[in-house]
């Protein structure tokens, strides 16, 4: 039987062993989540304010190349600086997951970063997804969903990724003069992915009206997100039966807050949370409890998490979820004794060779999700023949490249899995010919690849 502390670490964190002081009971986990974000302080990363000068330098470099195609120095320098910022963002996210005693917060940050997936369009924009996490996700992870929704949707990373910067009101002065029109990408994903969910009763008219409402939104390297009145579709827009009018971003913010309060949004988010943390086909009563808490709190995320952690279905003994490649890699590093400082100090080539490239072969290329719906996480999506082969290869080949002395396999099994290390696995690893094979057996085992 898996004890509650071990189950908390495996299901709601990044695995065993637990960092010192890690909370393991729901009340303690929620209290830590409501407290200061210590991991972000220990391993800082860049927000938009730090990123904009680099984007400006890249823009200036592109202009220089237009004038003189051979003059690539300024753009190349900006691209290198962007790569440094993106590299620190990657390392800090790994380091926070490894070191933070507040593992639930780190898992939630990854969950919401995936919910609000973005992807860079070019080298300088590799800085933007990390900035969105720092600006929109971490500050609101224990707050109100409506505030996170606003911050994420109106972030330059999202406006650029979903082509909102190219959307123009066809009836606007700019649209008529230039013959430009709507791009519905952001409007559709706000309704379909970020709030209501697929099949929630909205129609194409709602998508178009939402797209018209969003016109005027733009992002520049100099200012970040801004509103351009001359590109906005004139007149009021009606989304899901409610009419929004006014100037600037106020009606857009109002619509996003209203979407956050919809019962369809509550149910969509509740099911996603239950699927992510508990089961691919979650208990309907668990989903209902989370949705009810969300609605009763006016969209409070802490209340939704409390309902999740309070429900008996969240603590069933069966580990039915597959660890995604990122979860697998972080849990393996933690079990091998790696800390945040090790990730921060790792060379660029070893980082790519031993961590990022293997994750891509497992099926999760870091920073490159397949689409705006993020990474799939069903067992069938995570454990494919190629992905499983890559996990086994990593388990057998990489650990002794990352640690000087591999642990005794039996001790490692108990460290990595606690009570989840069953008798058959302990029997097998005790008979491994080498420590390398024994540690590999633990990391390749079904027990380690489930949560």
C-alpha positions as CSV (number, residue, x, y, z in Angstrom):
1,X,0.0,0.0,0.0
2,X,1.3,3.4,-0.9
3,X,1.3,5.9,2.0
4,X,-0.1,9.4,1.6
5,X,3.3,11.2,1.6
6,X,4.6,9.0,-1.2
7,X,1.3,9.3,-3.1
8,X,1.4,13.1,-2.8
9,X,4.9,13.2,-4.1
10,X,4.1,10.9,-7.1
11,X,0.7,12.1,-8.1
12,X,0.8,15.8,-7.1
13,X,4.6,16.5,-7.4
14,X,7.6,15.4,-9.3
15,X,8.3,12.2,-7.5
16,X,10.4,10.9,-4.6
17,X,12.4,11.6,-2.6
18,X,10.5,14.5,-1.1
19,X,12.5,17.7,-0.5
20,X,13.0,18.7,3.1
21,X,9.9,20.4,4.5
22,X,7.6,19.3,1.6
23,X,3.9,19.4,2.6
24,X,2.1,16.1,2.1
25,X,-1.4,16.7,3.5
26,X,-4.0,18.7,1.5
27,X,-4.2,21.5,4.1
28,X,-0.4,21.9,4.1
29,X,-0.1,21.7,0.3
30,X,-2.8,24.4,-0.1
31,X,-1.1,26.6,2.6
32,X,2.2,26.4,0.8
33,X,0.5,27.2,-2.5
34,X,-1.1,30.3,-1.1
35,X,2.2,31.4,0.3
36,X,5.2,33.0,-1.3
37,X,6.7,31.6,-4.5
38,X,10.1,30.6,-3.1
39,X,11.2,28.6,-6.1
40,X,10.9,31.5,-8.4
41,X,13.0,33.6,-6.0
42,X,15.7,30.8,-5.8
43,X,15.8,30.4,-9.6
44,X,14.7,33.6,-11.3
45,X,13.8,33.9,-15.0
46,X,13.0,36.7,-17.3
47,X,9.6,38.3,-17.7
48,X,8.4,40.5,-20.5
49,X,10.2,43.6,-19.2
50,X,13.5,41.8,-19.5
51,X,12.6,40.4,-22.9
52,X,11.4,43.4,-24.8
53,X,14.9,45.0,-25.2
54,X,16.1,41.8,-26.9
55,X,13.1,41.8,-29.2
56,X,13.7,45.5,-30.0
57,X,17.3,44.7,-30.8
58,X,16.2,41.8,-33.1
59,X,13.8,44.0,-34.9
60,X,16.5,46.6,-35.5
61,X,18.7,43.9,-36.7
62,X,16.1,42.7,-39.2
63,X,15.7,46.3,-40.5
64,X,19.5,46.5,-41.0
65,X,19.5,43.3,-43.0
66,X,16.7,44.6,-45.2
67,X,18.9,47.6,-46.0
68,X,22.1,45.5,-46.3
69,X,21.5,41.7,-46.5
70,X,25.1,41.0,-45.6
71,X,24.8,43.0,-42.3
72,X,23.7,40.2,-40.0
73,X,25.7,41.1,-36.9
74,X,23.0,43.0,-35.0
75,X,20.3,40.3,-35.6
76,X,22.7,37.5,-34.8
77,X,23.7,39.2,-31.5
78,X,20.1,39.6,-30.5
79,X,19.3,36.0,-31.4
80,X,22.2,34.8,-29.2
81,X,20.9,36.9,-26.3
82,X,17.4,35.5,-26.8
83,X,18.9,32.0,-26.7
84,X,20.6,32.8,-23.4
85,X,17.3,34.0,-21.9
86,X,15.4,30.9,-23.2
87,X,18.1,28.6,-21.9
88,X,17.9,30.2,-18.4
89,X,14.1,29.8,-18.5
90,X,14.4,26.1,-19.4
91,X,16.9,25.5,-16.6
92,X,15.0,27.5,-14.0
93,X,11.8,25.5,-14.7
94,X,13.7,22.2,-14.3
95,X,15.5,23.5,-11.2
96,X,12.3,24.7,-9.5
97,X,10.7,21.3,-10.1
98,X,13.6,19.5,-8.6
99,X,14.2,21.7,-5.5
100,X,11.0,23.2,-4.5
101,X,9.3,21.5,-1.5
102,X,6.1,22.9,-3.0
103,X,5.8,20.3,-5.8
104,X,2.1,20.9,-6.2
105,X,2.8,24.5,-7.3
106,X,5.3,23.4,-9.8
107,X,3.0,20.8,-11.3
108,X,0.2,23.4,-11.5
109,X,2.5,25.8,-13.2
110,X,3.3,23.2,-15.9
111,X,-0.5,22.3,-16.1
112,X,-1.5,26.0,-16.8
113,X,1.5,26.6,-19.1
114,X,0.2,23.7,-21.2
115,X,-3.4,25.0,-20.9
116,X,-2.2,28.3,-22.3
117,X,0.3,26.8,-24.8
118,X,2.4,29.2,-26.9
119,X,5.2,28.5,-29.3
120,X,7.8,30.9,-30.7
121,X,7.7,31.9,-34.4
122,X,11.3,32.8,-34.7
123,X,14.6,32.7,-32.7
124,X,14.1,36.0,-30.8
125,X,10.6,34.9,-29.8
126,X,12.0,31.8,-27.9
127,X,12.0,34.3,-25.0
128,X,8.2,34.7,-25.0
129,X,6.8,31.4,-23.7
130,X,9.0,31.6,-20.6
131,X,8.0,35.2,-20.1
132,X,4.3,34.2,-20.2
133,X,4.9,31.7,-17.4
134,X,6.6,34.4,-15.3
135,X,4.1,37.1,-16.0
136,X,0.7,35.3,-16.4
137,X,0.9,31.8,-14.8
138,X,3.0,31.9,-11.7
139,X,1.5,35.2,-10.3
140,X,-2.1,33.8,-10.7
141,X,-1.6,30.1,-10.0
142,X,-3.4,30.3,-6.7
143,X,-5.7,33.3,-7.6
144,X,-8.7,33.7,-9.8
145,X,-8.8,32.0,-13.2
146,X,-10.3,35.1,-14.8
147,X,-7.2,37.1,-13.9
148,X,-4.9,34.3,-15.2
149,X,-7.0,34.2,-18.4
150,X,-6.7,37.9,-19.0
151,X,-2.9,37.9,-18.3
152,X,-2.3,34.9,-20.6
153,X,-4.6,35.9,-23.5
154,X,-3.4,39.5,-23.6
155,X,0.3,38.5,-23.3
156,X,2.4,39.2,-26.4
157,X,3.4,35.5,-26.5
158,X,-0.2,34.6,-27.1
159,X,-1.0,37.5,-29.4
160,X,1.9,36.6,-31.6
161,X,1.5,32.8,-31.5
162,X,-2.2,32.8,-32.5
163,X,-1.7,35.6,-35.1
164,X,-3.9,38.1,-33.3
165,X,-1.4,40.8,-34.4
166,X,-2.6,40.1,-38.0
167,X,-6.3,40.4,-37.2
168,X,-8.0,43.6,-38.3
169,X,-11.6,44.7,-38.1
170,X,-12.8,44.6,-41.7
171,X,-15.0,47.6,-41.0
172,X,-12.3,49.6,-39.3
173,X,-10.5,52.5,-41.0
174,X,-7.3,50.5,-41.3
175,X,-9.1,47.4,-42.6
176,X,-11.0,49.3,-45.3
177,X,-7.9,51.2,-46.4
178,X,-5.6,48.1,-46.5
179,X,-8.2,45.5,-47.4
180,X,-7.3,43.5,-44.3
181,X,-9.7,41.3,-42.3
182,X,-10.2,39.0,-39.3
183,X,-8.0,36.2,-38.0
184,X,-10.1,34.0,-35.8
185,X,-7.4,31.9,-34.3
186,X,-7.3,33.6,-30.9
187,X,-11.0,33.9,-30.6
188,X,-11.6,30.3,-31.4
189,X,-8.9,29.0,-29.0
190,X,-10.2,31.3,-26.2
191,X,-13.6,29.7,-26.5
192,X,-12.6,26.1,-27.4
193,X,-9.4,25.6,-25.4
194,X,-9.0,28.2,-22.7
195,X,-12.6,28.6,-21.4
196,X,-15.7,26.7,-22.5
197,X,-14.3,23.6,-24.1
198,X,-15.1,21.7,-27.2
199,X,-18.8,21.2,-27.8
200,X,-19.9,23.7,-25.1
201,X,-22.8,25.2,-27.1
202,X,-21.2,28.2,-28.8
203,X,-21.3,28.6,-32.5
204,X,-19.4,30.1,-35.4
205,X,-21.3,33.4,-34.9
206,X,-19.9,33.5,-31.3
207,X,-16.4,32.9,-32.7
208,X,-16.7,35.6,-35.2
209,X,-18.1,38.1,-32.8
210,X,-15.3,37.3,-30.3
211,X,-12.8,37.8,-33.1
212,X,-14.3,41.2,-33.9
213,X,-14.2,42.1,-30.2
214,X,-10.5,41.2,-30.1
215,X,-9.5,43.3,-33.1
216,X,-7.3,46.2,-32.1
217,X,-5.1,44.0,-30.0
218,X,-1.5,44.1,-31.1
219,X,2.0,43.6,-29.7
220,X,5.2,45.4,-30.4
221,X,8.8,44.9,-29.3
222,X,8.7,48.5,-27.9
223,X,5.5,48.3,-25.9
224,X,4.4,44.7,-25.5
225,X,0.6,44.3,-25.7
226,X,-1.3,47.4,-26.8
227,X,-4.6,48.4,-28.4
228,X,-4.9,50.1,-31.7
229,X,-8.2,51.8,-32.1
230,X,-7.9,52.3,-35.8
231,X,-7.8,48.5,-36.3
232,X,-10.7,47.7,-34.1
233,X,-14.0,46.6,-35.6
234,X,-16.5,49.5,-34.8
235,X,-19.7,48.9,-32.9
236,X,-20.7,46.4,-30.2
237,X,-20.2,42.7,-30.4
238,X,-22.4,39.9,-28.9
239,X,-20.8,36.8,-27.6
240,X,-23.0,34.0,-26.1
241,X,-25.9,36.4,-25.9
242,X,-24.1,39.2,-24.1
243,X,-23.3,42.5,-25.8
244,X,-19.9,44.2,-25.3
245,X,-19.3,47.8,-26.3
246,X,-16.8,50.6,-25.4
247,X,-13.3,51.7,-26.1
248,X,-10.0,50.0,-25.8
249,X,-9.4,46.9,-23.8
250,X,-12.2,47.3,-21.3
251,X,-14.8,45.3,-23.3
252,X,-12.3,42.6,-24.1
253,X,-11.4,42.2,-20.4
254,X,-15.0,42.2,-19.5
255,X,-15.7,39.4,-22.0
256,X,-12.8,37.3,-20.7
257,X,-14.0,37.7,-17.1
258,X,-17.5,36.6,-18.1
259,X,-16.2,33.6,-19.9
260,X,-14.2,32.6,-16.8
261,X,-17.4,32.6,-14.8
262,X,-19.4,30.4,-17.2
263,X,-20.5,27.0,-15.9
264,X,-19.1,25.4,-19.0
265,X,-15.7,26.8,-18.2
266,X,-16.0,25.5,-14.6
267,X,-16.7,22.0,-16.0
268,X,-14.0,22.1,-18.7
269,X,-11.3,23.2,-16.2
270,X,-12.5,20.7,-13.6
271,X,-12.3,17.8,-16.0
272,X,-8.8,18.9,-17.2
273,X,-7.5,19.1,-13.6
274,X,-9.0,15.7,-12.8
275,X,-7.6,14.1,-15.9
276,X,-4.1,15.7,-15.4
277,X,-3.7,14.7,-11.8
278,X,-5.8,11.6,-11.2
279,X,-7.1,9.5,-14.2
280,X,-7.5,9.7,-17.9
281,X,-11.2,8.8,-17.3
282,X,-11.8,10.6,-14.0
283,X,-14.6,9.9,-11.5
284,X,-17.6,12.2,-12.5
285,X,-18.2,13.0,-8.9
286,X,-14.6,14.3,-8.6
287,X,-15.1,16.5,-11.7
288,X,-18.4,17.7,-10.3
289,X,-16.9,18.6,-6.9
290,X,-14.1,20.6,-8.5
291,X,-16.5,22.4,-10.8
292,X,-18.9,23.3,-8.0
293,X,-16.1,24.7,-5.8
294,X,-14.9,26.8,-8.7
295,X,-18.4,28.2,-9.4
296,X,-19.1,28.9,-5.7
297,X,-15.8,30.7,-5.3
298,X,-16.4,32.9,-8.3
299,X,-13.6,31.2,-10.3
300,X,-11.2,30.8,-7.4
301,X,-8.4,28.3,-8.3
302,X,-7.4,27.6,-4.7
303,X,-11.0,26.5,-4.0
304,X,-10.9,24.2,-7.1
305,X,-7.6,22.7,-5.9
306,X,-9.0,22.2,-2.4
307,X,-11.9,20.3,-3.9
308,X,-9.5,18.1,-5.9
309,X,-7.3,17.3,-2.9
310,X,-10.3,16.7,-0.6
311,X,-12.0,14.1,-2.8
312,X,-11.3,10.4,-2.0
313,X,-10.9,9.7,-5.8
314,X,-7.7,11.8,-5.7
315,X,-6.1,9.4,-3.3
316,X,-6.9,6.0,-4.8
317,X,-3.9,3.6,-4.5
318,X,-3.8,2.7,-8.2
319,X,-1.3,4.7,-10.2
320,X,-3.3,4.9,-13.5
321,X,-1.7,7.9,-15.2
322,X,1.4,7.7,-17.4
323,X,4.2,10.1,-16.6
324,X,4.7,12.4,-19.6
325,X,8.3,12.6,-20.8
326,X,9.0,15.8,-18.8
327,X,7.5,14.2,-15.7
328,X,9.5,11.0,-16.2
329,X,12.8,13.0,-16.8
330,X,12.4,15.2,-13.7
331,X,11.3,12.3,-11.5
332,X,14.4,10.3,-12.7
333,X,16.7,13.2,-12.0
334,X,15.3,13.8,-8.6
335,X,15.6,10.1,-7.7
336,X,19.2,10.1,-8.9
337,X,19.9,12.9,-6.4
338,X,20.1,15.8,-8.9
339,X,19.3,19.3,-7.5
340,X,18.5,22.6,-9.2
341,X,22.2,23.7,-9.0
342,X,23.2,20.6,-11.1
343,X,20.8,21.6,-13.9
344,X,22.0,25.2,-13.8
345,X,25.6,24.1,-14.0
346,X,25.2,21.5,-16.7
347,X,26.8,22.4,-20.0
348,X,24.7,23.3,-23.0
349,X,25.7,20.2,-25.0
350,X,25.0,17.7,-22.1
351,X,21.7,19.4,-21.5
352,X,20.7,18.8,-25.1
353,X,22.2,15.3,-25.3
354,X,21.0,13.8,-22.0
355,X,17.8,15.7,-21.3
356,X,16.2,17.7,-24.1
357,X,16.8,15.5,-27.1
358,X,15.8,12.3,-25.3
359,X,12.6,14.0,-24.2
360,X,11.8,14.8,-27.8
361,X,12.4,11.2,-28.9
362,X,10.1,10.1,-26.0
363,X,7.4,12.3,-27.6
364,X,7.7,15.7,-25.9
365,X,10.0,18.2,-27.6
366,X,10.7,20.9,-25.1
367,X,9.2,24.2,-26.1
368,X,7.7,22.8,-29.3
369,X,4.1,21.5,-28.5
370,X,2.2,20.1,-31.5
371,X,-0.5,22.8,-31.4
372,X,-2.4,25.2,-29.2
373,X,-4.1,22.4,-27.3
374,X,-0.7,21.5,-25.7
375,X,0.7,18.0,-25.0
376,X,-1.5,14.9,-25.0
377,X,-1.3,13.0,-21.7
378,X,-3.4,9.9,-22.1
379,X,-1.5,6.7,-21.4
380,X,-1.8,5.7,-25.1
381,X,-0.3,9.1,-26.1
382,X,2.6,8.9,-23.7
383,X,3.5,5.3,-23.9
384,X,4.0,4.6,-27.6
385,X,6.4,2.0,-29.0
386,X,8.9,4.7,-30.0
387,X,8.4,6.6,-26.8
388,X,8.7,3.6,-24.6
389,X,11.8,2.5,-26.4
390,X,13.3,5.9,-25.8
391,X,12.5,5.7,-22.1
392,X,14.1,2.3,-21.7
393,X,17.2,3.5,-23.6
394,X,17.5,6.6,-21.4
395,X,17.1,4.5,-18.3
396,X,19.8,2.1,-19.3
397,X,22.3,4.6,-20.8
398,X,22.0,8.0,-19.2
399,X,22.1,7.7,-15.4
400,X,25.7,6.7,-15.2
401,X,26.6,9.8,-17.3
402,X,24.8,12.1,-14.9
403,X,26.0,10.8,-11.5
404,X,29.6,9.7,-10.5
405,X,28.5,6.6,-8.6
406,X,25.3,4.9,-9.2
407,X,23.4,3.8,-6.1
408,X,22.7,0.2,-5.0
409,X,19.7,-0.8,-7.2
410,X,17.5,-2.0,-4.3
411,X,18.2,1.2,-2.3
412,X,17.5,3.2,-5.4
413,X,14.1,1.4,-6.0
414,X,13.0,2.3,-2.5
415,X,14.3,5.9,-2.9
416,X,12.6,6.4,-6.3
417,X,9.3,4.6,-5.5
418,X,8.9,4.2,-1.8
419,X,6.1,1.8,-1.1
420,X,5.2,1.6,-4.8
421,X,8.3,-0.6,-5.3
422,X,6.7,-4.0,-5.5
423,X,8.2,-7.3,-4.5
424,X,8.8,-8.4,-8.2
425,X,10.7,-5.3,-9.0
426,X,12.8,-5.5,-5.9
427,X,13.5,-9.2,-6.7
428,X,14.6,-8.3,-10.3
429,X,16.9,-5.4,-9.4
430,X,18.6,-7.3,-6.7
431,X,19.6,-9.8,-9.3
432,X,20.8,-7.3,-11.9
433,X,24.4,-8.0,-13.1
434,X,25.5,-4.4,-12.7
435,X,24.3,-1.3,-10.9
436,X,23.8,0.3,-14.3
437,X,21.3,-2.4,-15.2
438,X,19.6,-2.4,-11.9
439,X,19.1,1.4,-11.9
440,X,17.9,1.1,-15.4
441,X,15.3,-1.5,-14.5
442,X,13.9,0.7,-11.8
443,X,13.5,3.7,-14.2
444,X,12.1,1.6,-17.0
445,X,9.7,-0.2,-14.7
446,X,5.9,0.2,-15.1
447,X,5.8,1.5,-11.5
448,X,8.2,4.3,-12.2
449,X,6.5,5.3,-15.4
450,X,3.1,5.7,-13.7
451,X,1.8,8.3,-11.3
